[in-house]
């Protein structure tokens, strides 16, 4: 009631709000300049030089690094290729599994809480520990998978991560277990859909597939968009799993060499070619920007307008 | 009208029976798939060296759990308490920084209206698309030149004190938007300052988000191989992520270099997992609440 006695004018209000915003938000703005803007600009400057870490003098080389990466570095092309393949396939797998599991976990049956906990377990087990388990699973001579395949009568089971032909595939299969958080995001979205929609649909004779495509999918489309962006970037940036599976260097014979691994090797192993790595990072950045842009454009077709994320 | 509703309800429960069975079958199937790695880790840790490194039995024929634990714990490089404490130090510094600075930033965007705020928020959110690869080199360069590379793990946590985790800013903002405005007005009337309102009223009301940060960061710190590979060279500074590779590469120099002692690897992995599982089971209720909340409040 006392609030009515004093009503600040628009100008006062504006000043007050602005001041308080700065009180709480300044640190984030400083962080943006120090940890995002400065590094991006600095990386670009470095990319125009031949700098290595212990060499104080760096020569300006123009776009030479970019030219070299795009034209004459087979490993760069290969690592980008493999990162794209990995991101697309593991992304599709993760998207499908996380949506499917979320729908399963959304069913109204007893003990669903227990299942939710169990399904979340693969996420909390650290990937370096999981990597070891899967290496054991997929071991061609002693692993469980090939034992099962032999039992089923497969004569020449694949060599999985040992062979350059199947190492990337093995990694894609393993990575589809990384559904944890995306599954929860979908689950949250599914739980927001009023149950009545389905009841009406059922009364009108819509089958399950129709219900899925006409009700579920449109209503969770903002979360779908959010998850696709997260999954694409996660896939392209995937480091830990590839580091464990490929012993930190894309083993065997560069078949698991994802871009982040190759960049890591170039920049932070001898001879620390920061300049060249910076150029590669910028190309990579532009690729991610392009893909995100495409996703934004495509989202116009599949994201329902009246359901908003924020 | 009423009878019509009743019959459809009846029909539905009748029709649902087989569907429930199918649902359970699928739930159980995927539960088995999800539990498989953990199960395999546990049984492998029980096997002796020969069985573990040459056979993939689903039920162990040998039982050498205690010998394995003893071997792992007595390995000279495996200083587990130290590695754990090192990891915890990084985790605490990162989490504290993020909880304090990101929550403040989230509050700034949730509470105060002024022209241009949306643009600032959009610019900040768009940094989520920036890959760490493009940011890492200058930061590494700076840390090496400033001599901070291996002092108290500074490179691994300093960013957290500048609200650089934009996703968390977004998460905090989502939650703070639902704090009732009259509550804040009332506190102002009582003479609370803005900072006091935030730390004494708003933040305590949003414990689930803080729990989420703690949990995600715990797993994240554990999972991070990039940071330690880049910034840790000294053995005494090793973190839990390093603990597995000690045993994976145990025989790498010997004649049987292809052999991996999976039993020791599994024991080390299990030891590394225990704290995560403990923390998760303690906090999972609040955590699931808050993730569900993102949707509800979104």
Interface residues (C-beta under 8 A of the other chain):
Chain A: X2 X3 X14 X17 X18 X20 X21 X22 X23 X24 X25 X27 X28 X29 X30 X31 X32 X34 X35 X36 X38 X39 X40 X42 X43 X46 X53 X101 X104 X105 X107 X109 X112 X115 X116 X117 X118 X119 X120 X121 X122 X123 X124 X125 X126 X127 X128 X129 X130 X132 X133 X134 X135 X136 X137 X139 X142 X143 X144 X147 X177 X181 X184 X185 X187 X188 X189 X191 X192 X202 X203 X222 X223 X229 X233 X236 X237 X239 X240 X243 X244 X248 X259 X260 X263 X264 X267 X268 X274 X277 X278 X281 X282 X284 X285 X288 X289 X292 X308 X309 X310
Chain B: X8 X12 X20 X23 X24 X26 X27 X30 X31 X34 X35 X37 X38 X40 X41 X44 X53 X54 X55 X56 X58 X101 X102 X104 X105 X107 X108 X109 X111 X112 X113 X114 X115 X117 X120 X123 X124 X127 X128 X129 X130 X131 X132 X133 X134 X135 X136 X137 X138 X139 X140 X141 X144 X159 X161 X162 X163 X164 X169 X174 X185 X189 X194 X195 X198 X219 X222 X223 X224 X225 X226 X229 X230 X240 X241 X244 X245 X248 X260 X262 X265 X266 X269 X270 X272 X273 X276 X277 X280 X284 X288 X291 X292 X293 X294 X295 X296 X298
